[in-house]
Amino acid sequence: MEELISKKYPLLNSLHVSRETYLDFERFISMIIEKNREINIISKETAKEGIIRERHIVDCAQMLDFVDLNSNTTCDIGSGGGMPGVVIAIMLKNLKKRMKCIFYEKSYHKSKFLREVSEKLKLDVEVVQEDIFLSKELNFGTIMARAFKPLPIVLDLVIKNFSSYKNLILFMGKNGKKVLNDTLVDWDFEYKEKKSITSENSFLLDIRNIKKKN
């Protein structure tokens, strides 16, 4: 069984993902497909098992390399249907990491779905049904987002609304290099890049010490 299920996730071999994690991923996928018949959790075009695995689950799982595992909390600032938040929370649970994941999602229906998933999968998660831009004095370890807002807007959110944080993880698409270079004209920050395992033209950014240039 373990060998069969791991074959569905060949791109995650280097992360040494456990059988329990794969099983939780599969349960999460089933919940997405079922709920997607009622509300738009993800686009109808991508709501198929194989596509969800690679485009959503595997894509989000690679973020774990940048999560600050020494912190007590991590935050998904626009969780939507749970990507990347639920995926990372599943991995943290099965790594036996005591870290609470906070999901910010302003949609009532998506927030309700996130709570149902977290309860069924026994994840250490708190869902905050609120617009993250209205929250102030936030204090977290890792901040993460995927398909949320443009890079400069996220940077502005972090310096204005977070009183402390360790790092910010973002996904950058095919125009990511240009966006990054354009952003560095007005912003100063330390960063590391990690090439995406799911897309030839995409990469992840691990950002620290954000400052706005004068």
C-alpha positions in Angstrom: 0.0 0.0 0.0 2.8 2.5 0.9 4.6 1.8 -2.3 1.4 2.3 -4.4 0.4 5.6 -2.8 3.9 7.0 -2.9 4.0 6.3 -6.7 1.3 8.9 -7.0 3.7 11.6 -5.7 7.0 10.9 -7.5 8.1 14.5 -7.2 8.1 14.3 -3.4 10.6 11.5 -3.1 13.4 13.8 -2.1 11.3 15.1 0.8 11.0 11.6 2.4 7.2 12.0 2.9 5.6 9.4 5.2 2.8 7.1 4.3 0.6 8.8 6.8 1.2 12.2 5.1 0.3 10.7 1.7 -2.9 9.2 3.2 -3.9 12.6 4.6 -3.1 14.2 1.2 -5.5 11.7 -0.4 -8.2 12.5 2.1 -7.8 16.2 1.6 -8.1 15.7 -2.2 -11.3 13.8 -1.7 -12.7 16.6 0.4 -11.8 19.2 -2.1 -13.5 17.3 -4.9 -16.6 16.7 -2.9 -16.9 20.3 -1.7 -16.1 21.7 -5.1 -19.5 20.3 -6.3 -21.1 22.8 -3.9 -18.8 25.8 -3.9 -15.8 27.0 -5.9 -12.9 25.8 -3.8 -10.6 25.4 -6.8 -11.4 25.9 -10.5 -13.6 23.2 -12.1 -10.9 22.6 -14.7 -8.3 21.5 -12.1 -10.8 19.6 -9.8 -9.5 16.2 -10.8 -7.4 13.9 -8.6 -4.2 13.8 -10.7 -4.3 17.6 -11.4 -4.9 18.4 -7.8 -2.0 16.2 -6.7 0.6 17.9 -8.9 -0.7 21.4 -9.3 -1.8 22.0 -5.7 -0.6 19.4 -3.2 3.0 18.8 -4.5 3.4 22.4 -5.4 2.6 23.5 -1.9 4.5 20.6 -0.2 7.8 21.9 -1.5 7.4 25.0 0.6 8.2 23.0 3.7 12.0 23.4 3.1 11.6 27.1 3.9 9.2 26.9 6.9 10.9 27.9 10.2 10.4 24.8 12.2 11.8 26.4 15.4 8.8 28.7 15.7 5.5 27.9 17.5 3.2 29.3 14.8 3.0 29.8 11.1 0.5 31.8 9.1 -1.2 31.4 5.7 -2.4 34.9 4.9 -4.9 34.0 2.2 -5.7 30.4 2.6 -8.6 30.0 0.1 -9.1 26.3 -0.2 -6.2 25.4 2.0 -3.2 25.8 -0.3 -0.6 26.0 1.0 -1.9 26.1 4.6 -3.6 22.6 4.9 -0.8 20.9 3.0 1.9 22.3 5.3 -0.3 21.6 8.4 -0.6 17.9 7.3 3.2 17.7 6.9 3.9 19.3 10.2 1.4 16.9 12.0 3.1 13.9 10.6 6.6 15.2 11.4 5.4 15.5 15.0 6.1 19.3 15.0 4.3 21.2 17.6 3.4 24.2 15.5 0.0 25.9 15.3 -1.1 27.0 11.8 -3.3 30.1 11.5 -5.3 30.5 8.3 -6.7 33.9 7.3 -9.6 33.6 4.9 -12.4 36.2 4.5 -14.8 33.9 2.7 -17.4 32.3 5.1 -17.8 29.2 3.0 -14.1 28.6 2.5 -13.4 29.2 6.2 -16.1 26.7 7.1 -14.5 24.2 4.7 -11.1 24.8 6.2 -12.4 24.1 9.7 -14.1 20.9 8.5 -10.9 19.7 6.9 -8.8 20.6 10.0 -11.2 18.7 12.3 -11.3 15.6 10.1 -7.6 15.4 9.6 -6.9 16.4 13.2 -4.7 19.4 12.3 -3.4 22.0 14.8 -5.1 24.8 12.9 -7.0 28.0 13.8 -9.1 29.5 11.0 -9.6 33.3 11.2 -12.5 34.4 9.0 -11.1 37.9 8.4 -9.5 40.1 5.8 -5.8 39.9 6.7 -5.4 43.5 5.7 -7.6 44.5 8.7 -5.5 42.6 11.2 -2.8 44.5 13.1 0.1 43.7 15.4 0.4 40.1 14.2 3.2 37.9 15.5 4.2 34.7 13.7 7.1 32.6 12.7 6.7 31.9 9.0 4.3 33.8 6.8 3.2 32.0 3.6 1.0 32.7 0.6 0.3 31.3 -2.8 -1.6 33.0 -5.6 -2.6 35.8 -3.2 -1.5 39.3 -4.1 1.4 40.9 -6.1 4.8 40.9 -4.3 4.9 44.6 -3.4 1.5 44.5 -1.8 2.4 41.5 0.3 5.6 43.2 1.4 3.7 46.3 2.4 1.2 44.1 4.3 4.0 42.4 6.3 5.8 45.6 7.4 2.5 47.4 8.3 0.5 44.6 9.9 3.1 42.2 11.4 4.9 43.3 14.6 7.3 40.3 14.2 8.0 37.4 11.9 10.8 35.1 10.9 10.4 34.8 7.2 7.9 35.1 4.3 7.5 32.4 1.7 6.0 33.2 -1.7 5.5 31.4 -5.0 6.7 33.3 -8.1 5.4 32.4 -11.6 6.8 32.6 -15.1 7.3 36.4 -14.8 8.7 36.1 -11.3 12.3 37.2 -12.1 11.0 40.5 -13.6 8.6 41.1 -10.8 11.4 40.4 -8.3 13.9 42.8 -10.0 11.2 45.5 -10.3 10.3 45.2 -6.7 13.9 45.5 -5.5 13.9 49.0 -6.9 11.7 50.2 -4.1 12.2 47.4 -1.5 15.2 46.0 0.4 15.1 42.4 1.7 17.3 39.3 2.0 16.0 36.4 0.0 16.8 32.9 -1.2 15.3 31.2 -4.3 14.3 27.6 -4.8 13.4 26.3 -8.2 9.9 24.8 -8.4 9.7 21.0 -8.8 6.4 21.3 -10.5 7.1 24.1 -13.1 10.1 24.8 -15.2 9.5 28.6 -15.1 8.5 29.0 -11.4 10.3 29.4 -8.2 9.8 30.0 -4.4 11.1 32.9 -2.5 12.2 32.8 1.2 12.3 36.5 2.2 13.6 38.1 5.4 14.3 41.5 6.9 11.9 43.5 4.7 12.4 47.3 4.5 10.9 50.0 2.2 13.5 52.1 0.6 13.3 55.9 1.1 
